[in-house]
Amino acid sequence: MFNFTRKNPLTSALALSLTAGTFSAAAAPGYQLSSSDLHNAMSQTLAAATSHSLARSGDTIRYQLDSFQADVTCFNGWLDISDQYNTNNAYYQCEGSVQFAPVAGDLEGILDFTVDSYQVIISDNGEFFGELREIPNLGFGGSNLLTDNMSGSRFAFAVAKGAILNDYANIKVGLADNRLMVFFDLSYTDGGKMALTDSIEASAGSNSASFKFVLDWKDPLYYFETDLFTKGALKSSPVQLTSQGLSYHGRLGFAADYPLWDGASWQGAQFNGNNWQVSDSFDSEKFNQDGHLVVGGKIKFTPYPISVDGMFNVDFDQNDDGLGGGQGLSDKVSQKLTELASDTQLAGNGTLKLDLGSISGIGFSMNLGKGSMNFNTASKSFSFWASSVDSLEGGIAGNWIKKLLAGMQTPQVMVYGHMDGNDSGLASYDSFFKADLSHNDYILKGSQSINYNTPGIKDGLTMDGRFGYKGSDIGFKLEANASTCKTTIDTGSTVNVAGYSLGNVSFDLCQATDTSWIPISGIVNVGEDAIEVLGNTSATAVDTLSSATNQTLNLTDGTVEEARVELTEAGVSVKNAAMKYGNKAKRFVMGDLSYSSANKFSQKFSAYIAKNGLSTGDLPIGGGNFIKWQTFKIYGDGQYRGEVNGSKAAARHETELKVKYCAKVKFAGKSKQTCKTDSLDTINGNLDLNGCFSTPSMNKSFKILGIKVKFPIPSKKLCMF
């Protein structure tokens, strides 16, 4: 039924006898225990025992194993089954109602009960085991809850020493090594039920629940572990009990999983020069205590500001002067449970929550993940150590810290601290964190500390470590107290946003108060120009980082001016830009420009600007014997626009031109003047740095008075601006 690692190897003879079904060598099985845990625990106990005996008187058998004695009464009469075993030992079996009563005398406590059984087997060789139909009703605490609300189960049991149960039972509480106890193991059958209320009932199928129970009726002590209270209707309960135990003499052991402060020094920790860490000899140095009450599950322990999701141990008699109070165990323990007098020490492992409420206007609460804690009511001393932190909410350093730390979650952390109180509340507090903290999905790596009323140390929060953002690891220091907050980021830090390198980045963690956005600033390169942008960011996406207006970006043959640069997760864009081109810095309104680090500016044109009345004027070509003069003129209208493309500025034009050419000829006493006009093909292309373009050269001709006049018209420059 259970998986465990055997710490004490069985002898060959014992191992063989167990496979046969009993604990006697060469035995014929009369009854077989269902749990390997019980087999191993009892067999090791018998192997270590120095004496054992039986004394039968009617329906009562006095059983003795070392110092343990009990009278066991079978109301249906004992059946001698010795002939079923090939040994010289006596074996007796009982079915039905059985009474268990420790022998009176010098016993430390008396606790007897009567219970219905399937069968109980007892032998003069020390064997004492069987199977019950119900959990013993011990008359107090969790035993009442179990016995009143469970039915239809089979509870195997056997006698074993505490040290052996610590090895084999795999339970979460420490048992006194040399005390003999009864260990119960549950095999849950179909039809098992728990009456949760008068109208609600939870049921479980075969082998669907686990239950372990330890009873030391000489203390008296009981302890159980179960998952029954986490099933059915109880699954959603805010309080889920998984274990409980009571010991009148305080023999329920606790061992801390992490170092704890004992009021004078850390137990299980060593100092590395900067802070405390888990000691290399932790197992031999760790904090231990023996308590009267053990509670496992998720429980808030009022009236003190401590809750534990795990295992919780209470020592009600720290100074060992006795419990005092009523007449019986139930009265004594109940009084201590309600009083929690100044003689109490608490310790726990698991998930811990501290909530000190409001003290002089200062509120402080903390959820600690996997860790350990202790609290001494006499010294009003509290300590904790944890390996993970779920959330922090701090008022010690004022509202800045409360807002700054809201929602922090830690995948990995080392955190420890101890505090002292007085009759007025919190007197002083110190804690140290060395952690990878997640703040709204940002990773904060390094060490953090909080101090309050600590002599020689300024109140407030200090964080000093690394800030993880978009794959970058950025050094930072944050200091906050009741009135101020300051963030210092390593100079020269660079992060990647949408494929762009944002250099000299700075985050103002202090401003991350009410949302997940954190103010950020940095330098982004646009072309050859470094532009400072600022805005807000989350851990996974920037909002919009904008530069100041009137930025100038240098291009080949021009500039982009009057612009505002924006960086978002979609990339870089240049807003409301104008482009100035060429030697005359001709201005073109460009609007918004798209930019990428790979291709620079995407090609974009401004609106066309009309240019009418282009003309070269009349230009002479020359004359001759018959041709008295020749002229030409190129004229017309056009338009031009600015262009940004890649890293270059340009201006383009489209022009509709005409050429007019004229001549005067004198021949044979006659004189004649003629002009012709031709339309040219559309001319387009780039303007030069002065805003000009050149017409193509042309050859024109016509005849006057029979003489052919040729016009070799050269290329001419026209300027649009």
NUKE-261586 format. One record per residue (C-alpha): y, z, x. Coordinates in steps of 0.1 Angstrom, whole numbers, plus 5000, padded with zeros to 4 digits. Layout:
YZX...
//
This chain:
500050005000502450085029503149915062503650135091503250155129500650405140502150635166499050855170495850645176492850775157489650865174486850615170484750865150487650935126488450565122484850495113484650775088487850655071486350305065483350485049485750645024485951005035487051205065483551325075481451155102478550955088479651035053478550865021481650795000482151034971485850944967488150714986491850764991493950464981496650495008496250435045499250665050497250955035494050865054495850875087498051175080495151395068492751285095495151365123495851705107492151785106491651675141494351915153493352205131491852515148490252675116489352595081487352765053486552785016485853084995484753024959485053284931484153134897486552854889488952944917488452834953490552974982491352695006492352775042493552545069495052715099497852935085497952765051496152925022496052834985494052934955492952624935491652684900489752414881489952504844486952264836484952424864484152304899481352054903479352084936479051734950477851824984474651624979476651304979477551365016475151345045476751655061476252025061479652075046480352195010482251954987483652044953485151814927487451894898488451674869491251764845493652054847494052224881496252514891497652534926498952874938499752984973498053314983500353614979501153835009503453755038504353405025507953305027508153174992505953134962505752814941502752744919502052484892499352344869498851974867496451724851494251534875491851244877489951434903490551684932488151714961488052014984485752085013485052365038485652115066489352125057489451815035491751855005492751544986492551374952494451194925496751344899497751204865501251344868503851464892503751844896506452014875508252234899510852354874514052244891516151954905514751604907511151714899512251774863513751434861510551274874508051474854509951444821510351064823507250924839503750854826500750624831500650664869498050774895499251004923497051024954497551334975496351495007497251795030498851715063501151865090504851785090504751635125501951395114503751305082506851225102504750965120502650825092504450875059507450665070509850885050513550925057513751295061512651515090509851765083509052075102506351985127503952275123504052335086501152215064502352015033500951815004501851445006501651244974501550864972502050664940500050364928501950254898499850114870500649894839502350084812504250314835507450414818510650614823512550744793516150674803517650794771516350874736516650504728516250324761513050304780512250124813508750004822507149854852503949654858501049724881502149824917505749734908507250064920506950294949506950674951506350924979506451304974506151594999505551954988505552265009504952534984505252815010508852745017509152624989510252274996509951944978511151594987510551254971511450894978511250624951512750304938512050394902515650474895516850134907514749944881515149844845518249984827519050204857519549904879523249864869523950244870526850354892524550624905521250514918518950794932516450684958515451024973515951394968514751714983515252084982514252345007514952715002514752785039516652475049513852275066514851925056515751755088518651515094519251295125522451095128522150715133525450725153527350985174529051265155531551535164530151885163533552055163533852065200532451745215530851415206527051425203525251115214528350945230529650895265533150795276533550465294537050525308538750375277536950495247533650665236530550455232526950525222525250715250522350565269520550895261521450885224517950975211517951305230521651385225522251275189523551515162520851695142520851945114518352115090519552135054518652275020519551965000518851595006520151324984519550954989521250674971524850614961526550944953530051074953530151434964532951614945535251794949535351674984536651324991533351195005530850954990527650825006525550525000522550625020521050955030522951275026521951615040523551955031523152285049524352555025523952825051525352705083525753055097522153145087523053465068521053365038521653185006522353484984522953444947520453454918516853554918514953234921515052914941516652724912519352984907520153014944520352644950522252574918524852824927525352664961525552324946528352424924530252644948530052454981531452764998532952775032529452815047528452455041527952155065527351805052525951505072524951155061523850815073524650495054527750345038530550605038533750625019536550865026539350915001541751185009544051094980547851164984548951435008552651485011553151134998550750985023547650815008544650725029541250595020538650415041535350245035533050265065529950045067526750135084527350455101527150835102529451125091529551495090531851755073532052125080533752325053534152635075536152455102537452185079536351935105535251585096533951305119532550955114531150665135530250325121529149985133530849785105533949825083534049695048537749765040540649975052543550085031546050295050549050495040549350705071551650455087553350375055553450075031553249815059549849935070548549955035549549595028548649465062545049605061544349535024541149335021539949375056536349305061534349325093531249145103531149355135532949665145532749985164534850255147534850625151537150915144537451285136539951475116540951835111542251985080543952305068544652475035547452235028545451915034545251675063546451835095545751555120543851235122542751005150540550695149539650415172538450065163536949805185536149525162536149175150538149225118538648965091541948975074542148715046539648505067541548555099539548705127541248995146539349085178540149385200540949745196542949925169543950285165545550495138547150825146548751095124550251425135548451385169550251565197551751335222550951015202553350835179552350815143551350475130549050185136548549995168546449675171545949515205543449225208542748865199543748675168541248405159542848105141541347755137539047795166541747925189541748275204545248415206546348745221548448975199549849315196550949475164552749805160553549955126554750285112556350415081559550205085558949925110556449655119556449435150554049155161553949015196551948705203550848575237553248305249551947955254549247985227548147655212546247575180545047255164546347165130545146845114544446695148547846795162548347045189550747315178552047465210553747795218552547915184553648255170552348445139554148725122551248935110553749195097554948965070551448915056552049175030551449054995549548724999547048565022549848355038551148445073554348315087553748075117555947875141555247645170555947325187554546985176554946675197556246375178556246085202557846215234559846485216558846855211559846965177559847335165558347375131557747695110556247785077553247965063549547945070546248085058543148125079541947775069544947575060548647565067551047535038553947315051555447375085558947225086561547165113565247205109567146895097568946645119566046605144566346315168563146135180563345885208561745545204561645235226564945045218566145315194565945655178564845815146567646055136568846285108565146365102563146675092559546695107556746835085553246935096550546995069546846965068547346595059549146535092552746485104555446325084559146265091561346315061564746155051565045965084567545715096566745465125569345355150568645045169569844865200573044885220575244915190573145195175572945015142571945265115569245185090568145425062564345465065563445755042560145915049558045805078554345855084553245955118549846005136549246125171547045825178549145535164552545705163554645575134553145355108555045025104557945065079561044855071564344955058565944765028567444425036571144405045572844075035574843885062576843595047579243345065577243305097578843025117579242895152582442705143583042355154581742295189582441975209579741765224581941515243582841145240582540815258583840455258583140395221582540745209585840915209584541265200581541455187581241805172578642025155578542345136575742575126576442805096574842975066573643315052570943565061569643915058568244175082566444505082565344785105561744845115559845135130556445055143554345265167556745395192559245115189562445045170563344695160565444485136564244175119566143895102565543595078568243325078568943005058571142785080572642435080573842215108576841985104577441725130580441475132581541185154584340925156583640575169586140305179584639955184585939595181589339715170587839935143587740315141585440525119584740905115581441025099579741375093576241465082574741795072571041895074569442215062567342385088563942555082564142925075564643115107563143465111562243705139563544005158567144065166567944145202569444475212572844345203571744245168571743875176569343585174569343225187569042905168566642635180567942345200568042015180568441645185570341465157571741105154573240845131575040505134578640425131579940065133576539975145576640215174574040485175575540825181573141095194573741475190571841685215572642025198571842325221570442665210573242895199573443275193574443425160574843795155573943985123575944295133
//
